[in-house]
Structure formats: structure tokens, C-alpha cells
Amino acid sequence: MTKRACLTLIFIMSAVLSLDGVAVAQRVNYDPALRPGAEPFPIQAIALDGRPVTLSDYRGKVLLIDFWATWCPPCRAELPYLTRVYEKYRADGFDVLSISLDSDETRQAVPAFIRQYRMNWRHICDGRGWQAPIVRRYGVRAIPLTILVGRDGKIVAVNVRGPAIEARVRAALTAR
């Protein structure tokens, strides 16, 4: 089976096993401590814009932490949903922090990819791929992986994907 066929099969299986946009099959593909009500693990890195980034930069906002890569077809399939929700709700306090799993070999393509797909939020990509400290700390074993964090700094949902992103973001923005 070719790599493309395997990726297609994985994407189809995750869609079939999905419930309300939350992939049941992927629940074990990240650290189990990342669950609703818990705090996400700290993030300290240098973003692609050259400035430091931490989760405290997003205090008081609803934040979607997005683990992805340019070479990941399911990640690309999520982009229309993600960019639409970002544009619609960013003025209301919604933001995205993307963490790319691109390695040194593909890292050079990341800025052009970001521009092409209008991913107008902050990005982290250190070129270490699956070995990046943030990726290892979060226990990421499959992408895409999203973690929605509420204004209170607590996780609201994990692995929200597709059309369910908007409803979850809207609910998190209106929660008190």
C-alpha cells in the first residue's frame, strides 16, 4: 500500500469514527492528562515571527492550539474550517496557535504554506518534527490534533475538527 493510500485510509477511518467532530480513534494519540477541565501544559517557544510565545500571551482569550504539518493531508483538509472560524471570531477574543511538526527538510516550505492558506495567526516550527519539545510534552502521536482552551485557561475540548470547530468556539466565547 502506498503512503498516500495509507494516509487516505487513516483520514477516512478517523472521519467514520468521529462523533460531533471529536475523533474517537484519536483519543489515545496525545497525553491523557489533556482533557476538559485540565490546564494545558506550558508552552514557551520562539514563533516564526521571531518573538517569544507562551500560553500567558493568550490569557483571557479562547485559544485553539493546533498541531499540524505541511505534508499532512488531513491537516490541510481542516484549514477551510479553521481559517473561516478564525476570521469570524478573532475580533471576539478567539485566537489560534499552530505548532508545525515539519522537520528541517520541510521547514523552509512553512512560511509560504502559511501565506498560501491564509493562516494569519502565530506559528511555532523549530524543525524538530515529532521530536520537538512541545510535541513530546503534549504526547502527540497523530496529527491533526487540536486543543481548545477557554478564557479561564482550562481545556474545553480536545480534537475538535471539521464543522464542529465553530460551535465549540462559539460556546467557549459565550461561556462565563
Secondary structure, DSSP 8 states (H G I E B T S, - for coil): --HHHHHHHHHHHHHHTEETTEEGGGTTSS-TT--TTS-----EEE-TTSSEEEGGGGTTSEEEEEEE-TT-HHHHHHHHHHHHHHHHHGGGTEEEEEEE--BHHHHTTHHHHHHHTT--SEEE--SBGGGSHHHHHTT--SSSEEEEE-TTSSEEEESB-TTHHHHHHHHHHH--
